[in-house]
Amino acid sequence: MAGYTDIVLLRRLLGQARPYWPHVGALFLASLLASPLSLLTPLPLKIAVDSVIGSHPLPRFIAPFAPEAIARSAGGLLALAVGLVLAVALLSQLQGLGSTLLRAWVQERLVLDFRARLFRHVQRVSLAYHDTRGTADSTYRIQRDAQAVQHILTEGLIPFVSATVTFVAMIYVMARIDWSLALIALAVSPGPVVIARVFRRRLRRQWREVKKLESAAQSIVQEVLGALRIVKAFGQETREEQRFLRSSGDGLRARMRAAGLEGSYQLLVGLTTAVGTAAVLLIGIGHVRAGALTLGELLMVMGYLAQLYQPLRTIGQKAASPATRARRRSHRLPQHLVRVRQ
């Protein structure tokens, strides 16, 4: 049932973002460019170790593009490796810059448009609703929960798909180099996702409590400022300040509990990925000594492994990240705010 409601909410938010689909698509393609760049990152180190220091030929997929004069010269191969380092770094930085700028523009436009729709709809609901619920709750939701529309697209769905593509590509390339090392990495890979699923329910519950307490503290501020003359007339400034501090303190303690849960999640994920890295290093050294693997190939695998676990963290974190919290929270918006019409 939860999965079904998530799909319904995703479709609803995608409908809200319809005017910006071309920009979201461009951001998605820019994010996917990170995958081939990640695959190229360890390649110069392999060339330097195996072909410049050692006597191994260039990798088969790059040899046809290297001139004969470069392929037969140690200096030429070194220049090729250095040039690849600079080229991959430049392309990665340009990809990162483009993605950052496009993501920022899409996020701000989505949030502004969604907030305007929520604000327009809040003005149409009955006065009885505002008398019953107060204005602080609607204000908090418009300012904070409207960000769900940007989180689910630009910080949730797109990074999730991009991380999945990168993970699959790296596993494939590692299997081409040494299938047993790829199997070890693959065996450890479910760990971060399983840990995220274990922590997800507790984190969702804790962050709902944080949102509730923050909204309550904001309600106190708005209530006091709305009746400031009465508060001053009866000399209740200190009492109201203490009431605000108590409510804010509850919110602070709730946030600290949430931070503790997230820290525990990160700790377990870090230990899991460290076990996988140690296992690959241990077995990979044995393969190098047996001649089944070159030193450059092992370094390449280790480079992929370092990058491999980052997409895994991304995939796992989407189940327990601020993006998911915003998504889950927005599902609990009052229906008159969620079902905003065009």
Steps between C-alpha positions, in 0.01 A plus 500: 500500500785737585665428167173571318450833677860595422436435131180705511684787668786477250258522209328798661827686553615417147177656381578813699842511333365454146603850378861422592528150357749606227728651765462195725586278202811706427602470866447124483724469192767719660494277809539188286821644350663444839494121442743480202723762662515289815601198291785697340640638828724201598616434141802737499638329811481161332679634192773658713561186708459227237616670180743772613666335800425148377500354152135415449322630189230761515147380583326364194222757499743794496784357287328571161476870588867542600748584219775243442771745605336550838424131557868402449650775715506506879505879491207505262302263720576714805382808313186308402432406863555857620282636220222258592518612863460863399231428239288287734540757778396785270199312365397397852519857625302629202240228551479584869469873431231452239304260721527733800375806312220311327397330823489830688285663231258206482473479880429867549246515219319189624483623857391851402226368275378248758502756781299740285239230437482411867471867598226553242307201633546593867324828429201311362435270798237597751567730793376222726799290401744778589315563826529132589854427384659842530713668235838382629446143377416608146789749501745231612380260233521757222851606600646161587292213364466654154864402452385139463438559130868587443636227728317214339613596148844660522628347824309174505398345170778630274793418735346158566483411130845646429654308791336178382639543148849574637486198730397259222765638262778469756402144592507409131845652443638338818364163384685543170821557693455235773164333550580366847580849633180629342306225678650601833404862443154390390457282810562798728285740297159408653631603843446879474155454347390251768633726776308792349178299502555411866554864598237648270193447719669641811634799310165575343330489839768717660494764228121520513538579868759770419267663248213494748706662777646766268152589380386529864788737583418715199136507608604646837695780331212585270248482786704731723572753227132504406403585860807699597301788653320260735824323592664831586196627686503201736881479522514149358818544292709272721232233514460496121876492453524197727217333312682560171830372641335182629339431163822579313698284742272206424564556131875518560502172692294336226747621238791363703331160519452508123866598454602209721300259288653637179848481653442137596384429147813657351720306743351164405518577128863609535594179683320288240678661207834479685454123531439474126804714418725294731378173349560619143847628592595173672389276215621741233855496638493121477391521136784743422755267661358208300528697177125495434479875540740785433576759764343768283181295466483455877541874550230556242267261682571673832428834336170369372423352838550836672254653256271198501399534863413867459209420263397230747491758778295726275253221421469411867481857627202578278298277730598702808616839374348851527360444151304197617399673819358784292321252278351312793410821676328644196283189485360610834415850392132582539320387189386854419869600477628192318233502230575844373339563165670669211 
